[in-house]
Amino acid sequence: MDRECALLLPGVCAVLAGSGSSLPDDTSLEKLLDWFTGITEDGGSLLETCPCLLKLISTVVHNAASDPGVLSFTLRLTGLLAATEESFKTIQEHPVLNKVFNLQHWQEAGLWEDPCLRIGWIQGLRSMLQHPKALSFFVQSGFIDPLLQLQTDTSLFIAEAANQMLAHILLFFQPVPPAGCKGMDKKEKGDGMTPSSADYTAVVKSISGYLKESLVPKESKNVRQSLQTLKLLALLLAQAGPPLRDKLLQTVGDSLEELVTAGSSELTLPLMDVILSACSSGTDERITRLLSSMLNINKPADLIHAAAAFLRRGHHDTVHTARAVRILLLPLDIMTGQTLLGTISTADEHQFSVVEQLKSKSSCISMICVCLSNTPQITLTPPDVLPCLPVSIVTAVLSLLRICSGNSPSSSTGCSEVSRNVIGSSKVQKCALEALTTLTSSPGAKERISEVFTVLIQYLENPDSDPTVLHKSYQALLKWTSVCTDFSFITDQLRHDLVEVVKKRVCDMRWEVKDSTVEFLGHLAGVCDSIKAAAEERDASEALLGDCSTTPLLREALQDSESYVRASAISALAKTLTHRWQQGATLTEEEPEIVSRLLEILSQDSEGFPRRAVVQYFISWYSSHSPPSSSSSSSSSSSSSLLMQSVRSVLSQGRADLDWEVKVHTLVLAELLLDEAFSGHPGYKKGSDSHHASPHAYGVVSEQAYTLHTHTATHTEGAESDLAVVVEQGVVSVLLSGLVDCDRPVALKACRLLITLRETVCPLSLGALDASAAMATVSCELPGCGWGREILKILKMKKSDQAKEEDIADQSGLNGAEEGGDSVCVSVCEALRSLGLDERMEVLTQSSDHIHNSPLSLLQDILTASATHTKPGEEVIVDCY
Amino acid sequence: MKLYCLSGHPTLPCNVLKFKSTTIMLDCGLDTTSVLNFLPLPLVHSPRLSKLPGWVSKDGSANLQKELKECAGRVFVDSQPEFCLPEYIHRELLDLSTIDVILISNYHCMMALPYITEHTGFTGTVYATEPTLTIGRLFMEELVNFMERVPKAQSATCWKNKEMQRMLPGPLKDVVDVWAWKRSYSIQEVNSALSKVQLVGYSQKVELFGAVQVSPLSSGYSLGSSNWIIQSHHEKVSYVSGSSLLTTHPQPMDQSSLKNSDVLILTGLTQMPTANPDGMLGEFCSNLAMTIRAGGNVLVPCYSSGVIYDLLECLYQFIDSANLGTTPFYFISPVANSSLEFSQIFAEWLCHNKQSKVYLPEPPFPHAELIQTNKLKHYPSIHGDFSSEFRQPCVVFTGHPSLRFGDVVHFMELWGKSSINTIIFTEPDFSYLDALAPYQPLAMKCVYCPIDTRLNFHQVSKLLKEVQPLHVVCPEQYTQPPLTQSHRSDLMLELQPPPMPYRRCSVLNLPHRRRYERVYILPELANSLVPSEIKPGVSLATVSAVLHSKDNKHTLQLVPKPPPVAPSKKRKRVLEEPPAVLAPKTLLSGAVPLEAFLATLQNHGFTEVKVEETADGHILHLQAEDTLIQLEEDGTHIVCDNNEPLRTTLRDLVLRFLQKL
């Protein structure tokens, strides 16, 4: 804690002790507590540094009129202060500890009704219970019973906190910490920290007794208590070491059995959680038996959820897995008439009740969705567990999809009374499509690829398909295309259908549909490229879409009235053309038209998304094109000249854009140009920025430490001409204008690039004269207004500082800068050196609220607020950061 | 209550309800699918159609070259198209001259009106709402115009010969009652028929002879479309025809008034249960845009009112987003102008948000704006102005959806050969494959997006669950899944009790029995009544009165007093008083309790009583007197031989237990 804070703290304590109503806002207490917690965690002792806190506690506790919020804060603060054994002893010497946590006191004062106080009590104790002394205090004060009562508090937060607390006590003070015990930080728990076994035994006894009592609901209204207890039990069993686990299971075993037998629907899932937690921490005959009973309960809907929970836990036990798999496949079997379970269906009665359940629409949909979302995992279970081949499950999902769209052939033998419930249900359709997408990885799934394509195209074709269903269909189609190696199954008819449907969907009335279609076309080009790269096979895009070129469709979409569609079309075009660019193919007729349309969008579009996409289009073009020098063909150079020409416009327009993301993307493009210009240069450090990792620059401060280049190698050769090229391309203007941008991510990125440039062409380590001699000839023009003026201002300021230092009174003009009309020419090197980039960088890397977020500011706020509170009439303006 | 079913077409119904003393015809739809068997009527000479080969049977025995032509493997009648009328001519099902009133539910269901009002001796009244009449008239005028502007000299009749027809290939061979098919009516007949229409407004109550009251309710399907309530004091029959729950342009459907019906006659459900109108509308727009972008023309065969308003409204929003702003839209129909204009003035028949626009300075339908901005142009026919302003690629809306007559025939001939053009079917009344048959081979792309906003099975089940009629009568088609989709058990009506199905020519005895009739009682007479309470809350009184019935209204009046004897100077015979009105015998009510009665008998000295239980009550045998007393639910008999005093004694004992009125 710095001195300033330490000085202010007593004042703040006085304010808090007085009345809490004058606090600047309701988060200040939390912030204060966070700060204290931070100090404690760093190993500082609050008691020593701030004795005023103890005073605060005793004042607040004895003041009956204290604000509940402040009281709650005090309770938690006390817990925090007493978190180590030493400080606990110190506090115990004062009479305050007993008072603070004294339940009776709060109840009598009528404050216990306030949930604020109850949660403060729990959290305070929770912070304190880090050492055996605290446990003794806890046990001796008889806090265990009130805590157990809070477990079913009316406030969910309190109930949950109480549960956590109970788990914490049992797990933290476990006598022998098990080797693999997760979640608990045991580093502070050295020798001599073991609590007196009497205390711990007492705690275990009362808690486990309580668990046993409260597990089985006495009346239906007590279900909530059972739920809470089951949650607690699941927490405990997942982390408990063998002695505690055995003890717990021994105590609650009977109750668990009773619960399983009672078969309450509400409790099925939590109960399953408990049993599975118990299973995961060890094997036990009784638990295995309970698990078996859970997988044999009578209510189909509950059973399915139990089976799904079992599979999700990834518990590998052949008998039960096989059982769960059968349970989950049965509804699918009934609905589709696919014999997934073979003919030896033993549980006819069960099947009957499942059918009955499926006849009700709502339960049918929910059950089928559970089954579907588990199918991918089912297909991956070992073959000896599966009642059928994985591929039959794919077939079943396909036939369910057909039923859902009402296209199922009448010959299907599924139960019609059941299947009518899912016709047209987009929820089931989405679930099934998701399952189908994941099923690509199932063994043998590829056998069905032709059928899959047919069904998916039917879905795309269906006029009643929901936009989200269409989106999922496209995703499934892409996924299946990406795993496909042989496209011979695609018939002309299939191809024709797909082409037609895609053409139709790009004209859809709903923009979501247009957007997903355009996106699909882009992704398809991407998928096809990757397939092509992997194996020199036939063009997948061609295989799917025949000779239908998607470019005209995408070009049409550039005119769309919805900005998302325009943006998607632009990125899809980029993906479609990437392959051509990489090959250095000749310029097609339409490319110049596309480029001019894109530049039009960049300069005129009112929405940000398409403009961002345009800059990214050029980024991907620039990064995938082959440089003109390597290819001598004239056609490729015409493509290159178009690219360079448009890049120049993109840089100048992107720089002036209102959207900060467009500007950041423009800087990325500028960086690519820098990379190309200086890549052969010894001093150039490519990829100075982590732009590949994080597309959202905002708020993400690169952790990469900035290091100054200290090389002194000769660098002048070639750099001068390269620099001239870069200036001529407009890169330097982009960087300079970015530097003075009001959006921090833009300025940050520009600053980094400028520093890289400076280190390349005129490092500070070189003498000023040395550099200027070599580079003085390269200059760039600054406009007389806007960003140019800003830059000039900085330069002048620097200059005058220098002038003062050197005591030269020549402030009339800038050395190396000639005023010419409105715009001004400055030497690039001079500018780079005198802009104070390193200081600027330091400022920019700090987050914008760093000043207002400090503890000092918090303390000042509290003090100011209280001051104005006592002097009414003055308004206080609180920082909202 | 009887229902005569004259049409088998579920969406073009024609039923007759006999209810109390009235005979009510419910709709008179005209089944125009018969025209699909005829060759199209081209507006300008079509070399292709005129060169079609005549049909000769394989063995050459039947030669109908002049009447039948062969096209793409199918045989068509080369004559003016004819329509299949509702059943009334050949079967003596019903004498249509006895029809008292015809209730029309919407303009699609009145196209057979002239045949009935003009040729059957009909003398009653037709009830319809104003938009139904106006648009119905437009439809009829359009039909007459389509037929009369390209008259056919010959009329083919030989093929109808039974012997001949048997040798024809399908589907001509299988059509029934071809002799009953009729050519279109004339404009005079239309005018005469429509002059018999009396306009009604929603919820207006019309008394029919005092026997029943009929009243139209909004059905939400088209402008002015109605369902009808037919009720007497104690019975209620609802007639639901062509209703829609979708919020398109018409006023929403009035569902609550259908509650508590004894019988609900349900017709006019969607013909396309698997095609959701929203999806179809989307399909329509995207196919349209796709064709225009590829430089093709779009042809939309449609009726001149109804769904076209919704299509135009949808396109109004769509054309900008799809960059179709410069594409011209043409609406060609002899009644195009009237249809577009009338739709704007039927404010009270529109849905709420369109109604509210009437009070703003903007028309309720956006097609007005399309016309103003020249995006939509309408013409009475392809001749005249249209030909000079016609620009391609374009979108043309025109009739008739059967593709057998109207301007659409011309566009089929014009655009059919190019695969960049598209025909989009939006009307659900005709099978598009049959409609296209005489144009084969066809290069043009065909898209079928039938838009039928009428109730689907899901909606109707929900509706019936809410209004809970005692009995439902519906066409038999609704009681089983569609033939082509036999597994879709969700596409049929499932009700408890099951609906009563009907088919063409069915006569149904509706299960509802009339049990009550309302009778009025005059106040004076009512005053004279002396009710006596027979059980708590139930009082009875006897009444003597004269029942007066007039116009199906029954009134109890005082028995007329005899005219006072004219005072005469001479004394006449005293005895000549009018015969005193016999005081009515008192009526007895109640039951004789056995135990108490036995006790009473005992008290009166009848000791030897043997009681026998019978099916209806008891027989008491007074052995000493050799007398029987039969106590039954509705009568008591005392059987004793010639012992009048005994009988009287016993009678009085019995009477003690009964109440007298």
Interface residues (C-beta under 8 A of the other chain):
Chain A: G406 S408 P409 S410 S412 S416 E417 S419 R420 I423 N462 P463 D464 S465 K503 K504 R505 C507 D508 M509 R510 W511 E556 Q559 D560 S561 E562
Chain B: T274 A275 N276 D278 G279 M280 L281 G282 E283 C285 S286 N287 L288 A289 M290 R293 C314 F318 D320 S321 A322 N323 C449 Q485 S486 H487 R488 S489 D490
